[in-house]
Amino acid sequence: MTVSEIYWMIMATVTQLRIVHDHEIIEPDVEVAIIGAGISGIGMAIYLKRAGIEDFTILERSDDIGGTWRDNTYPGVGVDIPAQAYQFSFELNPTWSRTFAKGHEVKAYLDHIVAKYEIKRHIQFNEYVRSRVFDESSNTWVLDLGDRSLRARFVISAIGAFVDPKPVNIDGLENFAGKVIHSASWDHKFSLERKRVSLIGTGASAVQILPEIANKCKSVHVYQRTPIWVGPKIDLVTPYYLRAIYKRYPDLQGIVRKFSARASEFVLIDFVVNYQKVKAISNFVTFLGRHVWYRTQVKDKALRDKLTPSYGIGCKRPSVSNSYLSTFNRDNVTLITSPISKVIETGVELENREVIESDVIVLATGFTLSSDPANYVKTPVKGRNGFDLANEYQNKRLRSYESVSIPKLPNHFMIFGPYGWTGGTWHSLVETAATHIVRVLKESQRRNAVFVEVKDEACDRWTEEMRRRIDSSLFFSNNCQSANSYYFDHHEDSPFLRPSSAKEAMKSARSFCLDDYVFETKPRR
């Protein structure tokens, strides 16, 4: 062997060693990246800190925290479940002003806990994650932030259930000569005084907006595609002395929180999941709604019939309001059930050729769900072995493990995944998911693992159990097919709700078998 051959053999060996070495020493910029600084991201961050995990960052696309409660500031915005339930169990707010808190109070609560738990220093604002790609050579995620990339060992998606306003599929909207306002980006500088308003949509936002604007507008035309159930709202002012008691005795408020959360869960979950067991109660409540409550709210029978759903309570998320239905009794408020043909320069043209002259169009048309494949076409999520989340959601029935993990997405977790909504409040959901995620992260630390992925078998087992339970739920009875509900996806499944109690879900988060995950200490080849 010549000297030259020996040299090149040595150099080739060194190169190979360097490649292997490089694969092993590629270090992430941060151990954990959380996407989103709303309730989910903030709650997850607190759980990480409480577990002693400080090497994390929160990537927030806006310039402030709060998510939904930052963006939605429309007239009348507030929670539609009791405020005592709408808070973290470890951080009770004794100063809620009323049963159903207004939006600005929720935002103030989130600002408070961000300051108290020193979360803000972990947040990178104005950072929009354009894609997430798993690098198999280093077992890290590469997040495209536009002008730069960020490499993280673990990624936690905290984007919430509702991601972006739905694209408005109405011909000619761009030709409208008046003002267009979306409920998620309200223009408070623009006055609706004496304006002719077209309010498109009858979901939760519209239920809160209509009573607030009807008394100042010249006219309001409300465009309804599908009627919704709107129940009474027992919204009382919280007396000063009760707030003082809560502040002095937080354990007492904790009991109130548990009671409120359980009551909300009964309405939102039990009526749906345990429908066969509570069928008589559910049917009786529906009867009261249709023949008692709606009759007391809407005088005209023909109008009342148009506002009354044909499906049972629970097929679509119900709303609460003491004034939405009765607002239709006003002379300046008109319900439109004819389909919209297009928007023209002067207003809205219906399919029957009638034109509703308008100065303002308010869009309360809802949001895309986090399970909508379009989200991941726009912001791709690429996992192991060519896995593409958009393709997965588009072409296959949705599945997950405990709503948190999906196979072929290693080192990746979701606060709200398929079959994710548990309990009666979002905060319970976040605490359950965060408990699960922290257990996995701590176990990966204990094993010195750089690769963590849920097993296919575990994912299929858990998902099949959820599907089995949901098959006997309200969703597949009581004329739910006519509800046009976001509870159902394009596979005709209903993967929005987790068919279990919050107590059961939390117990599972604390005790699921860690061997349902693969933990590896070396890079995969």
N, C-alpha and C positions, 0 to 999 in steps of 0.2 A: 504494500500500500504506500503510495507516494505521500509526501508531506502535504501536497495540495488536497489530496483525497481526505487525509486525516483532518485537515483544517475545515473542509466543508462538512465533514461528518460531525465534527464538534459544533459548528455553527448551526447545523440543522437541529441537533439535540438541544442546544441552548434556546433556539427559536421555539421548539415544541414545548420546552419547559416554561418559557415565557408566556406562551398562549394559555397553557393550563393555569399557570400562576395568575395571569391577568383575569381569567374567568373567575377565579376564586377570590381575588382581591378587589373586584369592582365593588366599591362601596356606594350605597345610596346616599343621596343628599340628606334624606330624612328617613327615619325608621317607619313612620306612619303618616300618610297623607289623608286628610279628611276633606271630602268635596262638599262644600256648602256650610254656611254659618247661620243656618236657621235653628229651630228648636232641636232638630236631630243632631246637627254638627256640634252645637253647644253642649248638649247632654252627653254626647259621646266623648267630647274633650274632657269634661269633668270626670267621667268614669275612668278615662286613661290616667288623669292626674291622681285620682284617688288610689289607683293601682300602682302608682309609682312610675308610670311611663310618661316621661317628659319630652322625649324626642319625637315630637309630632308637629305638624303644621296643618292649618285649615286654609283651604283655597276657596276664596269667596269671589264670585264674579262681579259683585256690586261693591259700593264704597262704604257699606254699613252692614251691620248684622241684622238678623230678624227674619229673613226670608219672606214668607207670606205676610207677616205683620209689619214688615218694612214696606212692601210693595202695595199692599191693599189699604188705602186710606179713604175709600169712597164714603159718601154720607151713610151713616148708620152702621158702619162696620163694627163687628164684635163677635165674640165666640157664641156658638150655638149649643154649647153644653155648659153646665154650671162652672163658674170660675174656680170653685173650690176643688173640682176634679182636674181643671186645666192648669196643672202645675206639677213640678217634680216632687216626689215624696220626701226628698232630702232638703228641699228648699221651699218652705211654705211661705206664702205672702199673706200676712194678716190684714192687709189694707185694701183688698178688693172692695170697690165701692158698691157693688151690687151683685145680684145672683149671676147675671150674665155680663161679664166684663166687656167694656168697649176696647176697640183695637189699640188705642194709645196706651191703655193700662197694660196690655199684654206686652207691647213693645218695651215699656218701661221696666217690666219684670225681667225681660231678657237682658236689657242693658244692665240691670242690677246684678244678675248672676254672672254675667261676663266680667264685670268689674270685681265682684267678690272673689271669684275663683281664678282671677288673673288669666283669663283666656285670651284677651285681646293681643297680648304679645306673641301669641302663636298664630294669629290670623294674617294672611297675606290678602289684602283687598285688591279689587280690580284684576283678579286672575281667573280668567275663563278657561276651564279645562276643555280643550278642543278634541282630545282623544286620549285614550288609555291603552297602552300596548305593553303586554308582558314580555320581557326579555328573558328567554329561557336560558341563555348562556350565563346569566348572572342572578337569575331568580329575583329580578326587581321589575317594578313597573316604571315605564317611561311616560310621563304626562306632558303632553304638548300644550304649552301655555301661549302659543303664538310667537312671541319674540324670543322665547327660550323654552327649554324643557326642564323638568324636574324628575329626578329618579327617586323612587320610594320603595322600601322593602314591602310595605303593606299599604293597601288602599282601602278606605272605607267610604262608600257612597252614602252621603247624607243629603241627597237632593230632594227628599220628601216624596209624597205621593203625587203631587201635582207640580209639573216641571215648568212649563211655559204656557201662556195663553194659547188656546187653540187657534190655528189659522182660520180666519173668517172666510168661509166659502160662499160669499154672496157676490154675484155679478154686479159690477158697476160701482162698488163702494168707493173706488178711487175717484169717481166722477162727482161725488156728492159735494155740493157747494157750501154746505154748512159745516158744523163742528162735529168731529167724531171723537168720542171718549171711550176708552176701555176701562172696565171696572178695576183692573190691576194697575192702572197708571192714571189715576184721576187728576184732572186739571183743576185745582182749587182756585185758580185765578179767573177762571171762566165762570160767569154767572148764568144760571138757568132761569133767572127771573123772567117770567112772561114768555118763555120760549116754548115752542112746539117740539116735544121730545118723543123720539121713537126709542123705546127700551126693548132691545132684542135679547130674549132669554128669560127664563123663569126659575133659575136655580137659586142656590143659597145667597149669592150676591144680589140678585135682583129682588129677592124677598126682603132684604135689608134696605136696598136703595129706594124702591118705589115709595114707601110711606114717607121717606125723608124729603123727597123732591116734589111730590104731587101737589103740595099746598103752595108751591112757589111758581110752578110751571103753568103756562097758559093751557096746555094739554099734554097728556101722556098717553101714547099708544103702546100697549104691552103686547109683544109678539110671542105667543105660546105655541111650542111644538107639542110638548107633552105636559099635561098637568102634574103637579106634585102635591104630596100631602104636606100641609102646613098646620101644625098643632099649636095649642095655646102655650104662651110663654109666661111662666110665673117668675117675673123679673122684679124682685124687690130690692130696695136700697138697703145696704148693710148698715145697721145702726152703729153709731160711734162706739157705744159700750161693748158691742159684740166684737168689733175690731180690736178694742183694748183687751178683751178677754183672750182673743186669739194670740195677741202679741205676748201676753203674760203666760198663757198656758198653751204652748205649741202642740203638746200631745193631744189636747182636746181638738185642736184644728186638724190634727192628723186623723182623728176618728171621723170628723166631718168629711175630710177628703175621701177616705175610704168608702164612706156611705154614698157620697156623691158620685164617685167613680163607678161603684157597683150599680147604682141606679141608672147611670148613663149606659153602662154595659148591658143592662137588662133590656133597655129600649133599642139599642143599636145592634146588639149581638144575639141575645137570647131569643128575641122574637123571630130572628132569621134562622139561626143555627138549630135551635130547639123547637122549631115550628110545630112538629108533629106532637110534641108534649104540651105546648101552650096554644094549640090551634084554636081552642074555644075562646081563650082570652084574646088572642090576636083578632079573631073574627068579630068579637064583641067590641073591641076598641075601634076596628075599622067601621063597624056599624055606627058607633057613637060619632065618629068623625064625619061620616057621610050624612047621617040623618039628624044629628044634633048640632055639632060644632059648626059645620059649614052652613047650616040653616040660620044659625044665630048671626053669622058673619056676612052673608051675601043675601040681599033681599030678593033680587030678581031670580026666579027659578031657572030660566033659560041660561042666564049668565052663570048661575051656581052649577048647573050641570056641566058647563064647559070647563069650569075650574076644578071639578071633582074627578079624581083619578078613577079609572075602572079597575086598576090593580090594587092589591092589598098593601097595607102599611108595611114598609120594610123592603119592598122590591127595589125601591130607589131611596137614597138617603133622605129621610124626612127633615123638614125645617121647622122652626118654631117662630111664631110672630103673633102678636095681638092686634096687629094693624094691617098686615099685607092684604088679607082677603077683604077686609072691610073697606080698604082704599078703593076697591073697584066699585063701591057704591057712589063715589064722587062723580059729578057730572063731567068733570074734565079728564076722567080716566076711562080708557076704552080697551077692552081685551080683543086682540086680533088672533084668530085661529086659522085663518086662510094662509097658505104657504106664501113666502116671499118669492117673487119672480126675479126682481133685481132692484138695485138702488139707482135712482136717476138723480139728476142735478138738484132737483127740488124736494126729493123725499124718497119714499119707499113705494115701489109698485108691486102689487100682489098678483098672484096668478090669475085672479078674476079681472085683471086690468084696473082695479081700483088703485088710486094713487093717494098715499097718506103724506100730505105736505108736512115737511119737518124742517126745523132749524138745527136740531141736534140729534145725533144718533148715539145712543149709549149701548155699548157692546158688553153684555154680561153672558158671554157665550161659553164660559168654562175654560178648562185647562187640559193639556195632554197629560195622561197618566204616566207614571214612571215605567210602566210595563209596555208602553207604546213603542213598537219597533222603530218608528220614525225618529225618536229621540237618539237612538244609537246608530242611525244612518247619519244624522247630523253631527253627533259626537261619538265616534266609534269606540267600542270596547273590544279589544282583540286579546284573547287568552292563549292558552297552550294548544299546540298542534292545529293551528289555523282556526280555532274557535272564534266566532263572531257573534256577539250578543244580539245584534239586529237580526241576523239570519235565524238565530235560535228562537227568538221571540216571534218572528214572523212565521216560521215554518213548523214549529213544534209546540205542543201544549206546554204551557209554562210549568216549571217545577223549581223546587228549591229544597234546601235542608234547613228546617226551622226558620224559613223565610230570610235567612241570613247569607247562605252560601250556595254556590252553583258549581258543579264539576267543570273542570277545564278553565276555571278562573282562580288560579292559585293565589294565595296571599291577598285575596279580595273578599270584602264583606259588604253587605248592604244593611242599612238600618231598616229599610222597607223593601222587601223582596216579594216574590209571589207567595200568596197566602200569608200576607204580613200583618193586616190590621187586626190587632188583638185588643180586647178591653174596650172601654168606652171613651178613652182619651188618648191623644197622640203621645203624651208624656209617658204613659204606661208602656206603650209600644217601644218607645226609645229606650226606656230603662231595661226592658226585656232583651232587646237586641244588643244593647251595650254590655249587659251581663254575659251574654253568650260570647260576644267578640273578645272581651277581656279575658275570659277563660282560655280561649284558643291562643291568644297572644302570650299570656303568661306561660302556658304549656310549651309554646314554641321557644320561649326564653329558657325554660327549664331544660328542654332537650337540645338547646343550641341549634334549633332548626332554622333553615333559610327558605324552606319550601313547605307550604301548608296547603292542602287541598282536600275538600270533602270527597268521600268516596261515592261513586255512582250508586252503589247498592244502598247506601244510607240515604241518599237523596231520593231515590225512587221509593224506598220504603216509607219515608216520611210523607212524601207527596201523595202517594196512594192512600194513606190514611186520611189525609186532609180531603181528598176527592171523595172518599167513601162517606165521610161525615157530611160534606156539603151536598151530596146527592139527595139527602133526605131533608134538606133545608127548605125554607120558604121560596128560595130562588127558582125552584123547579116545580112550583105550584102557585096557586092564588093569582093566576093570570099575569105573572111577572114578565112574560115575554113582551107585553105591551108597554112596559115601563120605560124603555129606551134608557136603561141604566148603565152607568159606567162600571157597575159591579160585574158586568159581563164583557168578555173580550171577544176578539174575532174568531176564536176557536170555539165559541159558545160555552166556554168555561167561566167560572166565577172565582178567579184567583185573588180577588181583592181582600176578602175577609179570611182570617184564620179561624176555623170553626172550633174554637176552644175558649175557655175562660181566661182572663188575665192571670188568675192565680195558677192555673194549670200551665200556661205558657211560661211564667216566671219559674215555676218549679222545674220545668224541662230545661230552661236556660241554665239553671244552676246544677243540673244533674245529668245532662245528656252525656253519652259515652264519647269520651275524647278519641277513642279508637275509630270513631266514624270518620276521622280525618287521617290523612297521610302526613306524617312529619318526616322531612328528610334534612339531613345535615350537610349534604353535598349537592353541588349543582347537577341537574339532570342533563344527560348527553343526548 
